[in-house]
Amino acid sequence: MRLSPVPLRLSRGPALLALALPLAAALAFSDETLDKVAKSEGYCSRILRAQGTRREGYTEFSLRVEGDPDFYKPGSSYRVTLSAAPPSYFRGFTLIALKENREGDKEEDHAGTFQIIDEEETQFMSNCPVAVTESTPRRRTRIQVFWIAPPTGTGCVILKASIVQKRIIYFQDEGSLTKKLCEQDPTLDGVTDRPILDCCACGTAKYRLTFYGNWSEKTHPKDYPRRANHWSAIIGGSHSKNYVLWEYGGYASEGVKQVAELGSPVKMEEEIRQQSDEVLTVIKAKAQWPAWQPVNVRAAPSAEFSVDRTRHLMSFLTMMGPSPDWNVGLSAEDLCTKECGWVQKVVQDLIPWDAGTDSGVTYESPNKPTIPQEKIRPLTSLDHPQSPFYDPEGGSITQVARVVIERIARKGEQCNIVPDNVDDIVADLAPEEKDEDDTPETCIYSNWSPWSACSSSTCEKGKRMRQRMLKAQLDLSVPCPDTQDFQPCMGPGCSDEDGSTCTMSEWITWSPCSVSCGMGMRSRERYVKQFPEDGSVCMLPTEETEKCTVNEECSPSSCLVTEWGEWDDCSATCGMGMKKRHRMVKMSPADGSMCKAETSQAEKCMMPECHTIPCLLSPWSEWSDCSVTCGKGMRTRQRMLKSLAELGDCNEDLEQAEKCMLPECPIDCELSEWSQWSECNKSCGKGHMIRTRTIQMEPQFGGASCPETVQRKKCRTRKCLRGPAVQKLRWREARESRRSEQLREEADGEQFPGCRMRPWTAWSECTKLCGGGIQERYMTVKKRFKSSQFTSCKDKKEIRACNVHPC
C-alpha cells in the first residue's frame, strides 16, 4: 500500500545529505558507547556520533540520485535510491540532510525537505525527526525517498550512505555510497552540466551491453498496449566527452527525435558516424517484439563495444513503443575509474524519459508536436492524470528496463592503481574459454572454469579438470552433457609442446593513419598473456606497423575522408548476404568540386546454412484501418516470408485479422405514429383538441434529436346557450358522457376479453444511469366478467431498454 508523501521542512543553508545510522536496536555498537553521548550534547548527535565497523571500498551497495546529476536546482524534487546488488541485502538505513561543514548537533545545521514515498518502507525517526529510517528491520535490496533541494544560496550537497547488514554497520567516505551535488548556476537553468574527468586508464577495454526489458502488462497494467508493445532497435556509441548523444536538460537532435517518435535509428546512426573522431564504436542491437518475453523463450538483445582513454563514455537509447516520444537509455556513462582502471560491471534500472518533441500523455496518443521543442526530462508519476504512470500520491515509477554492462576483455598494457582481483582476471579470461562443442541449445550452462593444476607433478601422464554449472534445462526430453571436462597433462617441463612458447593476446585494432592525405603508417599492439614456462624470453613481436593510404590523391580537387569504419552486421541471418562499411568526408575539395571518393563499401558475407532455419519472416506490418467508419469492423496486418521456399515449408500465418471497435454509429430518434385527435375540451364555444405520439428510441451517439410529441388545434362545436336550456343541455351531456364511458369500458372488454383493465402506469425509473438498463410499466385488471376465464384476463407488464449510452 502506497501512502501519501509526508513533508518535513527544514532550515536554509548549505547542506550535507547523509545516509547515517539506522535504529539503535539494530546497531553493532554497545550501550556503553551510546551512554557516552548525552542528550544535552546536541540535536541528533546521538545518531551522528554512533560508530560501527568501517568498510572502505565496499562496492555491493550504491547510492544514486535519479538522472545522475552533478548539480541540483534549488527547490526541485529528486528521487534518491539506496540499493544492494544481489545477493547482498541490508536491513536498515537512516537519511539526514546537513549543511556543509556542520556537525549536525543543532537544528539549524539541517536543511532541505524530505518526503516519504512508502510508509511501509520508510519513516521519520522518533528521536531525531529530521532523519528518515526504515519502518521495520527486515531484508531489503532497495529503498527510495524524495529530497526537495534547499533554496538558493545553499551551496554544495554531499549524499552519503550507511546501511546495516547482519548487525554490522557499513559506511564509506568516498566511492559508491557517496555522491556530491552542487547548486546549479541560475544562468544554466535546465542544462545538464556534468563535468567529466579525464581518463587515466591505459590500453582498451571491451564490454558487452545486455538490455532486459521489464515493461509488461503485469508490471504496468494501466492502459498497457497489448498488441503493439515493443522496444525499438538500440542505438548508441562509445564516445569522448566532446560529443553528447542525449542528456537530461538538453534538446533532442533530429536523430534522437526519430528514435523517440518513430523508433527509427537510421538518422541517429548517421549523426554518430559524422562524429567519427569522437566515436570509437557504434552500438546497435535488434528491436524486441513484443516488449517482454521470458529469457528462456527469447534471449535479451546485446551488443559489444570498446572504449579507450579518450573515448571512455557510452550512451544509448531505445524507444518504448507505442508512445508519444518516450525512451530509456544511459547518457555519458563513464567506464573509466578514478584508479586508472576499467569498470568491471554496471547494472542500472531504467525509467522512461520524455524527448520533448511530442505532447501526448498516453501510449497511443495521436501525434501532437511540441512547439516550441522542450528539454529532455525524466517522466514522473505526477505528469498528467491520463498518463499510464500517474500516481496521485507521487510514488516512484516502476522501472521498465534494466541494462547490464559487463567487461569481457582488456587489451594492451594496463596501468590501474588497484591490483586486479580474481573477478578481474576471470572476466578477461572468460572470452578465451569458449570452446566449440555440441551442447544442445536447450541446455543453458555457465562459462567453463579455468583448468585445474595437473594431477601429476612429474613427467607421468595425469589429468586436469574444468567445470561448469547447468543453469537451466529447457527441454527435459533432450539430455544435457556433463558439467565436467578432463584433459590429459604432464607436470611442468614435461609437455610435448615447446616449453619456451609464450601465449599472446589478440591484436588491438589498428591506430589511425599517421597522415590525413596520401601514404602514411599505422600500428597495432598486443601483449604477452603468459610467459614461457621454462623462464625464457618471449621472442614474439608485440607491435607491428604497415603502410596506409587515407586519400590517394592530395590535389586541390581531392577531398579528405576518414578511415573506414567497422563492417555492419550481415544483411542475412543465414546463407549469403551483404555487409557494408562507411567512412565520412572530413573536408571537401579545396577547388569546390564534388568529392569523388567513395564513402561506403559493400561485400558479400556468408552466414550458417539456411536449412537450419527454414522459416524466416519479416516483422508484422502495421494494422490496417478499420473496415468501418463507426461501430464494429475488422482490420488486418501482413508479414512476408524472407527465407527461400526450397529451404522448407513454412506453416506460419502471413496474415492476421482481428475485430476493431470505433465510436458507435449515430442512432436517430424513433417515434410512434400520431394518435387520433382527442375530443374538443369544450362542449360549446371555442376550445382545442390534441394528439400525441411516443418516443420509441431515444437518440444516441450524436443521432438526430426527437421532434415534438404533442400537437394541438382549435375546435368549436356550437354557441353556448343561457338559462334553463343550458341546464337541460348539461344534463343531456352528462348522460352522453356516462354512456360514452360505458362504451369505452365495453370496448376495453373487447380488447381484453372477459375483463376491464386500468390504464397503463407510468414507466419506472431506469435501473442504470448508463451502459443499458430497463424500465417497466403495468396494466392491472379493474373488473372481471363472470363469463371470463382466469387465464384470459390477467395483469399486463411491458419492458423497454433505457440509458443505452456508454458509461
Secondary structure, DSSP 8 states (H G I E B T S, - for coil): ------EEE-B-S--EEE-----GGG-SS-HHHHHTS-GGG-TTHHHHH------TT--SEEEEETT--SEE-TT-EEEEEEEE-TT--BSEEEEEEE-TT--S-SGGGBBSEEE-S-TTTEEE-SSSTT-EEESS---BSEEEEEEE---TT---EEEE-EEEETTEEEE-SSSTTEEEEEE--GGGTT------------SEEEEEEEEEE---TTTS-TT--TTT-EE--EEEEEE-TT--S--TTS---HHHHHHHHH---HHHHHHHHHTTTTEEEEEEE--BSSS---TTTS---EEEEEE-SS--EEEEEEEEESSSSEEEEEEEEE-B-TTSSB--EEEEEE--EE-SSB---STT----B-SS----EE--TTS-TTSTT--TT-------EEEEEEEEEEES----SS---HHHHHHHHGGGG-------TTEEE---------S-SSSS-EEEEEE--EEEES-TTS----SEEEEEE--TT--SS-TT--EE---------S-SSSEEEEEEE--EEE--TT-----S-SEEEEEEES-S--STT--EE---------S-SSSEEEEEEE--EEE--TTS----S--EEEEEEE-S-GGGS---B---------SSSSSEEEEEEE--B-S-GGG----S-SEEEEEEE-S---B--EE---------S-SSSEEEEEEE--EEE--BTT------SEEEEEEE------SHHHHHHHHHHHHHHHHHHHHHHHHHHHHSTTEEE---------S-SSS-EEEEEEE-EEEE-TT--GGGS--EEEEEEE--S--
